[in-house]
Amino acid sequence: MKKSYSYSLLALMILINACNMEKGTDEGMRQSEPIFPRGEILNSSNFTGTVWLNMMGAADSALHTRFGNVSFEPAARTNWHSHPGGQILFITEGQGYYQAKGQPARMLHKGDFVEIPPNVVHWHGAGPVSEFAHIAISLNTDEGGAVWSGPVTDEEYAALSK
């Protein structure tokens, strides 16, 4: 009887352990759903790689702001640009970079934010192996929209990982 009880207990422990291992494997394989929809693919020469944009809020806002969710495939990025009214980025997914002209690049992760003063030339985009998404808020849009410069070259981008 004692042996039967021991074998039953052993079998129960193996079963519980197997169930827990299966649960952990499924959870590890699941990818998190994005907070906001990706929107439409941007067909613009102001970006390198595949980028999606989901504009949010009213275009004629009395708040003088424009905001949207911007999603980047790995290695996708904006061109160098500035905003006359400044910009704020709230990172919602993945790993990426922000770099102001003449400054070292800053690695960004989910939960980070960047405050970009007016007229600072900069770029932002995904890391080489990670998708990346952020909410971009253009401030004081009554002062004008983004001013686009040239692309971030492949050489400039590759130098980030050195």
C-alpha positions in Angstrom: 0.0 0.0 0.0 2.8 2.3 0.9 4.6 1.6 -2.4 1.3 2.3 -4.3 0.9 5.6 -2.5 4.5 6.6 -3.3 4.1 5.7 -7.0 0.9 7.7 -7.2 2.5 10.7 -5.6 5.4 10.5 -7.9 3.1 10.3 -11.0 1.1 13.3 -9.7 4.3 15.4 -9.3 5.5 14.4 -12.8 2.1 15.4 -14.2 2.0 18.8 -12.4 5.6 19.5 -13.5 4.8 18.6 -17.2 1.8 20.9 -17.1 3.8 23.8 -15.8 6.6 23.3 -18.3 4.0 23.3 -21.2 2.4 26.5 -19.9 5.8 28.2 -19.7 6.8 27.2 -23.2 3.5 28.6 -24.7 3.9 31.8 -22.9 7.5 32.3 -24.0 6.6 31.7 -27.6 3.7 34.2 -27.6 4.5 37.7 -28.9 2.9 40.6 -27.2 0.2 42.4 -29.1 0.9 46.0 -30.0 -0.8 48.7 -27.9 -2.0 50.6 -30.9 -2.8 49.5 -34.5 0.1 49.8 -37.0 -1.9 51.8 -39.5 -0.9 52.2 -43.1 2.5 51.6 -44.7 4.3 54.9 -45.4 5.4 55.3 -49.0 7.7 58.3 -48.4 11.3 59.1 -49.3 11.7 60.5 -45.8 12.1 57.0 -44.4 14.4 54.0 -44.9 12.8 50.5 -44.7 9.2 49.7 -43.9 7.4 52.0 -41.6 3.7 52.2 -40.7 1.8 55.2 -39.4 -1.5 55.4 -37.5 -2.4 59.1 -37.0 -4.6 59.7 -34.0 -6.5 62.8 -33.0 -8.1 65.5 -35.0 -6.0 67.1 -37.8 -7.5 70.5 -37.1 -6.8 70.4 -33.4 -7.0 73.7 -31.5 -4.2 72.2 -29.3 -1.6 72.7 -32.1 -0.4 69.1 -31.8 -0.3 66.1 -34.1 0.3 62.6 -32.8 0.4 59.1 -34.1 1.7 55.6 -33.6 4.8 55.0 -35.8 6.0 51.4 -36.2 9.3 50.4 -37.8 10.6 47.0 -39.1 14.1 46.1 -38.0 16.7 48.7 -39.3 13.9 51.1 -40.6 14.4 54.7 -39.7 13.5 58.3 -40.4 15.6 60.7 -42.4 17.3 63.5 -40.5 14.7 66.1 -39.7 13.6 68.7 -37.2 10.3 70.1 -35.9 9.9 73.9 -35.5 7.7 73.3 -32.4 9.5 70.4 -30.9 8.6 66.7 -30.6 8.0 64.1 -27.9 8.4 60.3 -28.4 6.9 57.7 -26.1 8.5 54.3 -26.8 5.8 51.6 -26.8 7.5 48.5 -28.4 10.9 47.1 -29.2 14.4 48.6 -29.3 15.5 51.5 -31.3 17.6 54.7 -31.4 17.3 58.4 -31.2 20.2 60.7 -32.3 20.5 64.4 -32.5 22.9 65.7 -35.1 26.5 65.9 -33.7 25.5 63.8 -30.6 26.0 60.2 -29.8 22.9 58.0 -30.5 20.7 57.0 -27.5 19.4 53.4 -27.3 15.6 53.3 -26.6 13.4 50.6 -25.1 9.7 50.2 -24.3 8.8 52.7 -21.6 11.5 55.3 -22.5 10.6 58.8 -23.7 12.5 61.5 -25.6 11.9 65.3 -25.4 13.2 67.0 -28.5 13.5 70.8 -28.4 12.4 72.9 -31.4 14.6 72.9 -34.5 16.9 70.1 -33.3 17.9 68.0 -36.3 17.6 64.3 -35.4 16.5 60.9 -36.5 14.8 57.9 -34.8 14.1 54.3 -35.8 14.5 50.6 -35.0 17.5 48.7 -34.0 19.0 46.3 -36.5 17.2 43.1 -35.2 14.2 44.5 -33.4 10.9 46.1 -34.5 10.3 49.4 -32.8 7.2 51.6 -32.2 6.6 54.9 -30.6 3.9 57.5 -30.2 5.3 60.7 -31.8 3.8 64.0 -30.7 4.6 67.1 -32.8 4.2 70.2 -30.6 3.2 73.7 -31.6 2.3 72.6 -35.1 1.1 76.2 -35.8 4.8 77.0 -36.1 5.1 74.5 -39.1 5.5 70.8 -39.9 8.6 68.7 -40.0 11.6 70.0 -42.0 13.2 67.0 -43.7 17.0 66.7 -44.5 18.9 63.8 -46.1 18.8 60.1 -45.1 20.7 58.5 -42.3 23.3 56.7 -44.4 23.9 53.0 -44.0 27.4 53.9 -42.8 26.0 56.2 -40.1 23.5 53.6 -39.0 26.1 50.8 -38.9 28.4 52.9 -36.7 25.8 52.7 -33.9 26.7 49.1 -33.2 30.4 49.7 -32.9 
